[in-house]
């Protein structure tokens, strides 16, 4: 049986801040694997926002759980900004939920207080879940395409954005491989 591989798209943006206890690096990797799942046909290309149901041109996916890239929600930019700003601007978020909320809708149940979902998941799964690529490979159905390429690493954010993703390094399951200049330096400085 031939295994089909599809490249993991590079991450070309600035490092994000934490959300739901997930680090910026975990969020970037989750974004890469969600984009990969769209390329692989495991997630549909979003055609309308799952909150306002508008078919806008600027849609993408939002994750509450970056360890599970196959369960992201299609969302427009406007609703996405309101969602992430709900801790600072709860009235705007509540108005949006009131306007578009439906019984059982995923977004209707989001907390107005920050939560540390990542810590809860790591505690329940004894840290194994934090290896997002290995988790994805376990979740893929038999015969599904497999990812090839590499996930973004911390050192990618030291390089200019234009050059990220241009190095064709294979990913490795487990611990990230250090560059020779980093392996013997206890300070972590370059």
N, CA and C atoms as a LAMMPS dump frame, in Angstrom:
ITEM: TIMESTEP
0
ITEM: NUMBER OF ATOMS
570
ITEM: BOX BOUNDS ff ff ff
-5.0000000000000000e+02 5.0000000000000000e+02
-5.0000000000000000e+02 5.0000000000000000e+02
-5.0000000000000000e+02 5.0000000000000000e+02
ITEM: ATOMS id mol type element x y z
1 1 1 N 0.837 -1.173 0
2 1 2 C 0 0 0
3 1 3 C 0.889 1.245 0
4 2 1 N 0.647 2.147 -0.912
5 2 2 C 1.428 3.367 -1.019
6 2 3 C 0.907 4.408 -0.031
7 3 1 N 1.818 5.012 0.679
8 3 2 C 1.453 6.062 1.618
9 3 3 C 1.619 7.405 0.922
10 4 1 N 0.563 8.186 0.91
11 4 2 C 0.61 9.512 0.305
12 4 3 C 1.081 10.503 1.367
13 5 1 N 2.045 11.318 0.999
14 5 2 C 2.503 12.354 1.919
15 5 3 C 2.194 13.724 1.319
16 6 1 N 1.859 14.646 2.179
17 6 2 C 1.557 16.025 1.79
18 6 3 C 2.411 16.936 2.668
19 7 1 N 3.107 17.905 2.066
20 7 2 C 3.988 18.777 2.855
21 7 3 C 3.235 19.617 3.885
22 8 1 N 3.854 19.781 5.034
23 8 2 C 3.345 20.686 6.063
24 8 3 C 3.653 22.105 5.596
25 9 1 N 2.638 22.977 5.519
26 9 2 C 2.923 24.348 5.09
27 9 3 C 3.802 25.064 6.111
28 10 1 N 4.694 25.932 5.653
29 10 2 C 5.531 26.676 6.592
30 10 3 C 4.696 27.691 7.367
31 11 1 N 5.174 28.049 8.521
32 11 2 C 4.542 29.102 9.331
33 11 3 C 5.292 30.391 9.043
34 12 1 N 4.609 31.398 8.531
35 12 2 C 5.276 32.607 8.054
36 12 3 C 4.931 33.876 8.839
37 13 1 N 4.362 33.755 10.013
38 13 2 C 3.959 34.916 10.787
39 13 3 C 4.839 35.069 12.011
40 14 1 N 4.623 36.141 12.729
41 14 2 C 5.335 36.341 13.985
42 14 3 C 4.827 35.338 15.025
43 15 1 N 5.655 35.084 16.02
44 15 2 C 5.265 34.172 17.093
45 15 3 C 4.097 34.778 17.865
46 16 1 N 3.059 34.002 18.053
47 16 2 C 1.868 34.45 18.777
48 16 3 C 2.106 34.399 20.278
49 17 1 N 1.286 35.11 21.011
50 17 2 C 1.31 35.022 22.462
51 17 3 C 0.557 33.78 22.926
52 18 1 N 0.584 33.502 24.215
53 18 2 C -0.125 32.315 24.726
54 18 3 C -1.644 32.504 24.672
55 19 1 N -2.349 31.378 24.596
56 19 2 C -3.815 31.368 24.614
57 19 3 C -4.253 30.017 25.164
58 20 1 N -5.153 30.038 26.125
59 20 2 C -5.651 28.815 26.768
60 20 3 C -4.521 27.958 27.332
61 21 1 N -3.406 28.598 27.706
62 21 2 C -2.274 27.876 28.27
63 21 3 C -1.32 27.311 27.232
64 22 1 N -1.633 27.443 25.942
65 22 2 C -0.759 26.969 24.873
66 22 3 C 0.261 28.053 24.573
67 23 1 N 1.51 27.672 24.434
68 23 2 C 2.56 28.64 24.123
69 23 3 C 2.397 29.122 22.683
70 24 1 N 3.076 30.2 22.36
71 24 2 C 3.063 30.68 20.988
72 24 3 C 3.576 29.641 20.009
73 25 1 N 4.598 28.893 20.416
74 25 2 C 5.151 27.845 19.559
75 25 3 C 4.13 26.726 19.335
76 26 1 N 3.431 26.313 20.389
77 26 2 C 2.39 25.283 20.243
78 26 3 C 1.27 25.779 19.326
79 27 1 N 0.922 27.051 19.452
80 27 2 C -0.115 27.62 18.585
81 27 3 C 0.341 27.64 17.13
82 28 1 N 1.601 28.013 16.885
83 28 2 C 2.124 28.042 15.518
84 28 3 C 2.107 26.635 14.915
85 29 1 N 2.517 25.652 15.69
86 29 2 C 2.514 24.264 15.197
87 29 3 C 1.092 23.775 14.936
88 30 1 N 0.173 24.13 15.827
89 30 2 C -1.225 23.77 15.612
90 30 3 C -1.763 24.397 14.334
91 31 1 N -1.393 25.648 14.099
92 31 2 C -1.803 26.336 12.872
93 31 3 C -1.262 25.6 11.646
94 32 1 N 0.015 25.222 11.688
95 32 2 C 0.617 24.497 10.563
96 32 3 C -0.131 23.199 10.275
97 33 1 N -0.447 22.448 11.331
98 33 2 C -1.076 21.146 11.127
99 33 3 C -2.546 21.272 10.738
100 34 1 N -3.216 22.336 11.166
101 34 2 C -4.582 22.573 10.704
102 34 3 C -4.551 22.924 9.216
103 35 1 N -3.602 23.783 8.81
104 35 2 C -3.46 24.113 7.388
105 35 3 C -3.11 22.855 6.583
106 36 1 N -2.273 21.987 7.162
107 36 2 C -1.939 20.722 6.5
108 36 3 C -3.201 19.874 6.325
109 37 1 N -4.045 19.815 7.362
110 37 2 C -5.267 19.004 7.3
111 37 3 C -6.202 19.506 6.206
112 38 1 N -6.224 20.822 5.966
113 38 2 C -7.027 21.362 4.861
114 38 3 C -6.426 20.889 3.535
115 39 1 N -5.112 21.008 3.389
116 39 2 C -4.436 20.537 2.161
117 39 3 C -4.669 19.048 1.929
118 40 1 N -4.692 18.283 3.006
119 40 2 C -4.844 16.827 2.905
120 40 3 C -6.303 16.408 2.706
121 41 1 N -7.224 17.355 2.761
122 41 2 C -8.638 17.044 2.577
123 41 3 C -9.313 16.502 3.826
124 42 1 N -8.655 16.603 4.975
125 42 2 C -9.239 16.123 6.229
126 42 3 C -10.127 17.179 6.871
127 43 1 N -9.903 18.441 6.536
128 43 2 C -10.764 19.557 6.943
129 43 3 C -11.164 20.281 5.665
130 44 1 N -12.408 20.71 5.57
131 44 2 C -12.804 21.447 4.361
132 44 3 C -12.21 22.856 4.366
133 45 1 N -12.008 23.401 3.181
134 45 2 C -11.627 24.803 3.104
135 45 3 C -12.807 25.592 3.659
136 46 1 N -12.572 26.459 4.629
137 46 2 C -13.718 27.149 5.244
138 46 3 C -14.451 28.01 4.213
139 47 1 N -15.769 27.871 4.156
140 47 2 C -16.536 28.67 3.205
141 47 3 C -17.403 29.707 3.899
142 48 1 N -17.634 29.524 5.191
143 48 2 C -18.377 30.537 5.952
144 48 3 C -18 30.441 7.422
145 49 1 N -18.187 31.53 8.107
146 49 2 C -17.833 31.624 9.522
147 49 3 C -18.793 30.779 10.357
148 50 1 N -18.261 30.03 11.3
149 50 2 C -19.103 29.181 12.156
150 50 3 C -19.81 29.998 13.239
151 51 1 N -19.486 31.274 13.378
152 51 2 C -20.176 32.126 14.354
153 51 3 C -21.255 32.951 13.668
154 52 1 N -20.864 33.862 12.777
155 52 2 C -21.83 34.765 12.135
156 52 3 C -22.428 34.174 10.868
157 53 1 N -21.862 33.073 10.377
158 53 2 C -22.321 32.361 9.182
159 53 3 C -22.198 33.177 7.899
160 54 1 N -21.385 34.222 7.922
161 54 2 C -21.154 35.028 6.734
162 54 3 C -20.067 34.361 5.899
163 55 1 N -20.26 34.376 4.594
164 55 2 C -19.27 33.827 3.666
165 55 3 C -18.351 34.97 3.239
166 56 1 N -17.409 35.328 4.1
167 56 2 C -16.49 36.424 3.785
168 56 3 C -15.245 35.861 3.103
169 57 1 N -14.456 36.754 2.538
170 57 2 C -13.23 36.319 1.871
171 57 3 C -12.114 36.023 2.868
172 58 1 N -12.143 36.617 4.04
173 58 2 C -11.079 36.445 5.028
174 58 3 C -11.542 35.465 6.105
175 59 1 N -11.421 34.172 5.792
176 59 2 C -11.787 33.125 6.753
177 59 3 C -10.582 32.228 6.974
178 60 1 N -10.562 31.657 8.133
179 60 2 C -9.508 30.714 8.478
180 60 3 C -10.064 29.824 9.59
181 61 1 N -9.199 29.173 10.313
182 61 2 C -9.645 28.299 11.397
183 61 3 C -9.182 28.846 12.739
184 62 1 N -10.004 28.61 13.759
185 62 2 C -9.657 28.954 15.131
186 62 3 C -9.602 27.666 15.944
187 63 1 N -8.621 27.581 16.825
188 63 2 C -8.501 26.42 17.712
189 63 3 C -8.636 26.853 19.159
190 64 1 N -9.377 26.109 19.901
191 64 2 C -9.372 26.245 21.349
192 64 3 C -8.344 25.272 21.923
193 65 1 N -8.139 24.154 21.229
194 65 2 C -7.209 23.117 21.65
195 65 3 C -6.183 22.908 20.539
196 66 1 N -5.01 23.483 20.685
197 66 2 C -3.982 23.401 19.651
198 66 3 C -3.336 22.02 19.568
199 67 1 N -3.621 21.142 20.52
200 67 2 C -3.123 19.773 20.448
201 67 3 C -3.993 18.907 19.542
202 68 1 N -5.112 19.436 19.086
203 68 2 C -6.038 18.682 18.246
204 68 3 C -6.339 19.479 16.978
205 69 1 N -5.412 19.482 16.021
206 69 2 C -5.575 20.325 14.836
207 69 3 C -6.693 19.886 13.89
208 70 1 N -7.268 18.726 14.121
209 70 2 C -8.346 18.251 13.256
210 70 3 C -9.716 18.746 13.718
211 71 1 N -9.77 19.436 14.859
212 71 2 C -11.041 19.946 15.376
213 71 3 C -10.951 21.448 15.608
214 72 1 N -10.752 22.161 14.508
215 72 2 C -10.715 23.625 14.549
216 72 3 C -12.011 24.139 13.926
217 73 1 N -12.298 25.407 14.171
218 73 2 C -13.563 25.989 13.736
219 73 3 C -13.338 27.044 12.66
220 74 1 N -14.077 26.986 11.544
221 74 2 C -13.953 28.049 10.545
222 74 3 C -14.51 29.351 11.132
223 75 1 N -13.792 30.434 10.882
224 75 2 C -14.16 31.699 11.508
225 75 3 C -13.678 32.859 10.637
226 76 1 N -14.448 33.923 10.595
227 76 2 C -14.036 35.108 9.842
228 76 3 C -13.133 35.97 10.735
229 77 1 N -12.41 36.866 10.115
230 77 2 C -11.455 37.708 10.857
231 77 3 C -12.15 38.553 11.92
232 78 1 N -13.306 39.112 11.6
233 78 2 C -14.021 39.983 12.542
234 78 3 C -14.43 39.21 13.811
235 79 1 N -15.02 38.042 13.636
236 79 2 C -15.426 37.234 14.8
237 79 3 C -14.197 36.713 15.548
238 80 1 N -13.134 36.39 14.803
239 80 2 C -11.922 35.886 15.441
240 80 3 C -11.309 36.941 16.358
241 81 1 N -11.273 38.168 15.907
242 81 2 C -10.73 39.25 16.749
243 81 3 C -11.593 39.431 17.996
244 82 1 N -12.905 39.418 17.831
245 82 2 C -13.797 39.566 18.984
246 82 3 C -13.612 38.407 19.965
247 83 1 N -13.44 37.205 19.445
248 83 2 C -13.247 36.035 20.293
249 83 3 C -11.984 36.19 21.152
250 84 1 N -10.875 36.558 20.529
251 84 2 C -9.628 36.683 21.281
252 84 3 C -9.612 37.9 22.201
253 85 1 N -10.446 38.876 21.933
254 85 2 C -10.52 40.073 22.782
255 85 3 C -11.595 39.957 23.853
256 86 1 N -12.249 38.81 23.949
257 86 2 C -13.368 38.677 24.892
258 86 3 C -12.968 38.874 26.344
259 87 1 N -11.712 38.624 26.682
260 87 2 C -11.272 38.818 28.067
261 87 3 C -11.181 40.31 28.397
262 88 1 N -10.78 41.114 27.417
263 88 2 C -10.657 42.566 27.616
264 88 3 C -11.942 43.308 27.286
265 89 1 N -12.724 42.783 26.353
266 89 2 C -13.963 43.436 25.899
267 89 3 C -15.122 42.447 25.945
268 90 1 N -15.512 42.036 27.145
269 90 2 C -16.566 41.005 27.236
270 90 3 C -17.913 41.472 26.686
271 91 1 N -18.225 42.764 26.776
272 91 2 C -19.523 43.232 26.285
273 91 3 C -19.656 43.021 24.78
274 92 1 N -18.596 43.297 24.047
275 92 2 C -18.621 43.097 22.589
276 92 3 C -18.806 41.613 22.265
277 93 1 N -18.088 40.759 22.989
278 93 2 C -18.202 39.318 22.759
279 93 3 C -19.607 38.824 23.1
280 94 1 N -20.131 39.245 24.235
281 94 2 C -21.465 38.8 24.638
282 94 3 C -22.533 39.256 23.646
283 95 1 N -22.373 40.458 23.085
284 95 2 C -23.32 40.938 22.071
285 95 3 C -23.246 40.063 20.819
286 96 1 N -22.04 39.675 20.445
287 96 2 C -21.858 38.802 19.275
288 96 3 C -22.507 37.438 19.518
289 97 1 N -22.297 36.883 20.702
290 97 2 C -22.892 35.582 21.044
291 97 3 C -24.41 35.695 21.094
292 98 1 N -24.916 36.785 21.655
293 98 2 C -26.363 37 21.717
294 98 3 C -26.97 37.069 20.31
295 99 1 N -26.284 37.747 19.423
296 99 2 C -26.759 37.937 18.052
297 99 3 C -26.714 36.635 17.243
298 100 1 N -25.669 35.831 17.446
299 100 2 C -25.464 34.668 16.575
300 100 3 C -25.52 33.322 17.293
301 101 1 N -25.688 33.337 18.609
302 101 2 C -25.66 32.091 19.373
303 101 3 C -26.79 31.148 18.993
304 102 1 N -26.441 29.893 18.928
305 102 2 C -27.411 28.833 18.656
306 102 3 C -27.244 27.781 19.75
307 103 1 N -28.275 27.054 20.026
308 103 2 C -28.207 26.033 21.075
309 103 3 C -27.049 25.076 20.793
310 104 1 N -26.156 24.926 21.762
311 104 2 C -25.038 23.997 21.654
312 104 3 C -23.875 24.489 20.815
313 105 1 N -23.926 25.721 20.324
314 105 2 C -22.834 26.234 19.492
315 105 3 C -21.548 26.297 20.312
316 106 1 N -20.441 25.898 19.718
317 106 2 C -19.155 25.823 20.41
318 106 3 C -18.771 27.158 21.039
319 107 1 N -19.007 28.25 20.371
320 107 2 C -18.564 29.556 20.846
321 107 3 C -19.435 30.102 21.975
322 108 1 N -20.678 29.607 22.088
323 108 2 C -21.577 30.068 23.151
324 108 3 C -21.11 29.635 24.528
325 109 1 N -20.245 28.635 24.575
326 109 2 C -19.831 28.064 25.847
327 109 3 C -18.44 28.499 26.285
328 110 1 N -17.831 29.436 25.549
329 110 2 C -16.483 29.896 25.914
330 110 3 C -16.523 30.766 27.159
331 111 1 N -15.511 30.621 27.975
332 111 2 C -15.409 31.373 29.217
333 111 3 C -14.983 32.813 28.955
334 112 1 N -15.436 33.699 29.804
335 112 2 C -14.974 35.092 29.753
336 112 3 C -13.731 35.28 30.614
337 113 1 N -13.316 34.242 31.29
338 113 2 C -12.082 34.242 32.077
339 113 3 C -11.065 33.342 31.39
340 114 1 N -9.803 33.749 31.327
341 114 2 C -8.785 32.875 30.717
342 114 3 C -8.723 31.524 31.43
343 115 1 N -8.529 30.471 30.659
344 115 2 C -8.397 29.121 31.203
345 115 3 C -7.054 28.545 30.756
346 116 1 N -6.587 27.532 31.468
347 116 2 C -5.332 26.866 31.091
348 116 3 C -5.66 25.454 30.636
349 117 1 N -6.304 25.377 29.486
350 117 2 C -6.687 24.087 28.917
351 117 3 C -5.465 23.216 28.654
352 118 1 N -4.375 23.828 28.184
353 118 2 C -3.168 23.061 27.87
354 118 3 C -2.657 22.312 29.097
355 119 1 N -2.624 22.966 30.249
356 119 2 C -2.148 22.303 31.47
357 119 3 C -3.071 21.152 31.854
358 120 1 N -4.38 21.361 31.723
359 120 2 C -5.326 20.28 32.034
360 120 3 C -5.1 19.074 31.127
361 121 1 N -4.898 19.325 29.841
362 121 2 C -4.669 18.23 28.899
363 121 3 C -3.347 17.523 29.166
364 122 1 N -2.295 18.301 29.467
365 122 2 C -0.99 17.679 29.766
366 122 3 C -1.068 16.844 31.043
367 123 1 N -1.791 17.333 32.037
368 123 2 C -1.946 16.584 33.286
369 123 3 C -2.705 15.279 33.035
370 124 1 N -3.768 15.352 32.26
371 124 2 C -4.597 14.169 31.994
372 124 3 C -3.873 13.158 31.12
373 125 1 N -2.999 13.622 30.245
374 125 2 C -2.341 12.734 29.284
375 125 3 C -0.854 12.556 29.569
376 126 1 N -0.421 12.987 30.737
377 126 2 C 0.975 12.848 31.169
378 126 3 C 1.965 13.397 30.144
379 127 1 N 1.703 14.6 29.659
380 127 2 C 2.597 15.331 28.754
381 127 3 C 2.687 14.757 27.344
382 128 1 N 2.26 13.511 27.116
383 128 2 C 2.397 12.914 25.78
384 128 3 C 1.616 13.696 24.734
385 129 1 N 0.514 14.295 25.127
386 129 2 C -0.324 15.023 24.18
387 129 3 C 0.392 16.248 23.618
388 130 1 N 1.376 16.774 24.337
389 130 2 C 2.087 17.972 23.891
390 130 3 C 2.912 17.721 22.629
391 131 1 N 3.18 16.479 22.287
392 131 2 C 3.84 16.161 21.028
393 131 3 C 2.748 16.157 19.959
394 132 1 N 2.464 17.34 19.437
395 132 2 C 1.309 17.543 18.556
396 132 3 C 1.381 16.695 17.29
397 133 1 N 2.564 16.493 16.753
398 133 2 C 2.691 15.695 15.542
399 133 3 C 2.376 14.226 15.818
400 134 1 N 2.916 13.676 16.895
401 134 2 C 2.621 12.283 17.243
402 134 3 C 1.136 12.112 17.547
403 135 1 N 0.531 13.115 18.2
404 135 2 C -0.907 13.064 18.483
405 135 3 C -1.694 13.043 17.183
406 136 1 N -1.325 13.908 16.234
407 136 2 C -2.012 13.927 14.939
408 136 3 C -1.888 12.578 14.237
409 137 1 N -0.696 12.006 14.224
410 137 2 C -0.5 10.725 13.546
411 137 3 C -1.364 9.628 14.16
412 138 1 N -1.568 9.672 15.49
413 138 2 C -2.446 8.694 16.147
414 138 3 C -3.896 8.895 15.739
415 139 1 N -4.301 10.154 15.481
416 139 2 C -5.697 10.457 15.177
417 139 3 C -6.071 10.225 13.721
418 140 1 N -5.087 10.159 12.841
419 140 2 C -5.388 10.017 11.421
420 140 3 C -6.025 8.661 11.125
421 141 1 N -7.056 8.675 10.281
422 141 2 C -7.675 7.395 9.917
423 141 3 C -6.751 6.58 9.02
424 142 1 N -6.923 5.262 8.985
425 142 2 C -6.105 4.419 8.104
426 142 3 C -6.257 4.886 6.651
427 143 1 N -5.15 4.904 5.929
428 143 2 C -5.175 5.306 4.53
429 143 3 C -5.13 6.805 4.298
430 144 1 N -5.219 7.6 5.372
431 144 2 C -5.159 9.062 5.222
432 144 3 C -3.739 9.469 4.854
433 145 1 N -3.593 10.57 4.129
434 145 2 C -2.246 11.061 3.834
435 145 3 C -1.479 11.341 5.122
436 146 1 N -0.175 11.328 5.02
437 146 2 C 0.695 11.609 6.157
438 146 3 C 1.448 12.914 5.914
439 147 1 N 1.731 13.661 6.973
440 147 2 C 2.478 14.912 6.794
441 147 3 C 3.955 14.652 6.524
442 148 1 N 4.549 15.523 5.713
443 148 2 C 5.993 15.492 5.497
444 148 3 C 6.495 16.915 5.649
445 149 1 N 7.759 17.048 5.948
446 149 2 C 8.325 18.381 6.178
447 149 3 C 8.627 18.56 7.646
448 150 1 N 8.538 19.785 8.103
449 150 2 C 8.872 20.043 9.497
450 150 3 C 7.955 21.076 10.11
451 151 1 N 7.822 20.975 11.413
452 151 2 C 7.087 21.97 12.182
453 151 3 C 8.041 23.085 12.58
454 152 1 N 7.492 24.246 12.769
455 152 2 C 8.274 25.409 13.156
456 152 3 C 8.965 25.151 14.506
457 153 1 N 10.148 25.699 14.67
458 153 2 C 10.91 25.587 15.913
459 153 3 C 11.183 26.98 16.464
460 154 1 N 11.594 27.055 17.695
461 154 2 C 11.859 28.334 18.337
462 154 3 C 12.855 29.165 17.546
463 155 1 N 13.903 28.537 17.022
464 155 2 C 14.931 29.308 16.327
465 155 3 C 14.422 29.916 15.02
466 156 1 N 13.308 29.44 14.487
467 156 2 C 12.768 30.025 13.261
468 156 3 C 12.37 31.485 13.45
469 157 1 N 12.067 31.863 14.669
470 157 2 C 11.604 33.216 14.919
471 157 3 C 12.745 34.21 15.061
472 158 1 N 13.977 33.72 15.018
473 158 2 C 15.139 34.609 15.021
474 158 3 C 15.472 35.028 13.596
475 159 1 N 14.953 34.287 12.613
476 159 2 C 15.231 34.576 11.201
477 159 3 C 14.173 35.533 10.656
478 160 1 N 14.489 36.307 9.629
479 160 2 C 13.48 37.171 9.002
480 160 3 C 12.313 36.339 8.476
481 161 1 N 11.112 36.897 8.526
482 161 2 C 9.904 36.171 8.125
483 161 3 C 9.985 35.649 6.701
484 162 1 N 10.644 36.393 5.786
485 162 2 C 10.714 35.954 4.391
486 162 3 C 11.452 34.633 4.245
487 163 1 N 12.393 34.35 5.151
488 163 2 C 13.208 33.149 4.985
489 163 3 C 12.636 31.933 5.705
490 164 1 N 11.623 32.124 6.571
491 164 2 C 11.076 30.974 7.286
492 164 3 C 10.44 29.995 6.325
493 165 1 N 10.642 28.747 6.564
494 165 2 C 10.037 27.713 5.747
495 165 3 C 10.843 27.372 4.507
496 166 1 N 11.924 28.085 4.273
497 166 2 C 12.695 27.819 3.062
498 166 3 C 13.713 26.7 3.249
499 167 1 N 13.943 26.292 4.501
500 167 2 C 14.897 25.21 4.753
501 167 3 C 14.147 23.887 4.785
502 168 1 N 14.406 22.987 3.858
503 168 2 C 13.668 21.722 3.819
504 168 3 C 14.235 20.691 4.798
505 169 1 N 13.983 20.905 6.09
506 169 2 C 14.458 19.95 7.094
507 169 3 C 13.335 18.992 7.442
508 170 1 N 13.607 17.711 7.552
509 170 2 C 12.548 16.784 7.946
510 170 3 C 12.247 16.927 9.438
511 171 1 N 10.971 16.714 9.813
512 171 2 C 10.655 16.743 11.23
513 171 3 C 11.073 15.429 11.847
514 172 1 N 11.242 15.447 13.132
515 172 2 C 11.552 14.228 13.881
516 172 3 C 10.6 14.152 15.056
517 173 1 N 10.076 12.979 15.286
518 173 2 C 9.227 12.797 16.455
519 173 3 C 10.102 12.835 17.697
520 174 1 N 9.559 13.36 18.752
521 174 2 C 10.317 13.431 20.004
522 174 3 C 10.937 14.795 20.198
523 175 1 N 12.068 14.834 20.841
524 175 2 C 12.717 16.095 21.194
525 175 3 C 13.255 16.796 19.951
526 176 1 N 13.147 18.143 19.907
527 176 2 C 13.717 18.851 18.767
528 176 3 C 15.229 18.716 18.742
529 177 1 N 15.771 18.607 17.559
530 177 2 C 17.218 18.497 17.411
531 177 3 C 17.822 19.898 17.478
532 178 1 N 18.852 20.074 18.296
533 178 2 C 19.489 21.372 18.438
534 178 3 C 20.502 21.592 17.339
535 179 1 N 20.66 22.843 16.968
536 179 2 C 21.723 23.196 16.047
537 179 3 C 23.045 23.057 16.772
538 180 1 N 24.136 22.784 16.054
539 180 2 C 25.428 22.617 16.723
540 180 3 C 25.812 23.82 17.584
541 181 1 N 25.49 25.035 17.165
542 181 2 C 25.854 26.216 17.945
543 181 3 C 25.057 26.336 19.229
544 182 1 N 23.913 25.616 19.332
545 182 2 C 23.084 25.698 20.513
546 182 3 C 23.326 24.576 21.498
547 183 1 N 23.881 23.46 21.04
548 183 2 C 23.923 22.259 21.862
549 183 3 C 24.88 22.357 23.058
550 184 1 N 25.948 23.13 22.95
551 184 2 C 26.909 23.197 24.048
552 184 3 C 26.859 24.489 24.825
553 185 1 N 25.87 25.314 24.56
554 185 2 C 25.789 26.619 25.211
555 185 3 C 24.704 26.597 26.271
556 186 1 N 25.055 26.497 27.564
557 186 2 C 24.062 26.389 28.618
558 186 3 C 23.222 27.663 28.77
559 187 1 N 23.712 28.809 28.284
560 187 2 C 22.958 30.05 28.441
561 187 3 C 21.826 30.167 27.439
562 188 1 N 21.871 29.375 26.369
563 188 2 C 20.852 29.464 25.33
564 188 3 C 21.109 30.605 24.364
565 189 1 N 22.212 31.34 24.551
566 189 2 C 22.518 32.464 23.675
567 189 3 C 23.172 31.96 22.396
568 190 1 N 23.009 32.735 21.354
569 190 2 C 23.641 32.376 20.073
570 190 3 C 24.88 33.177 19.878
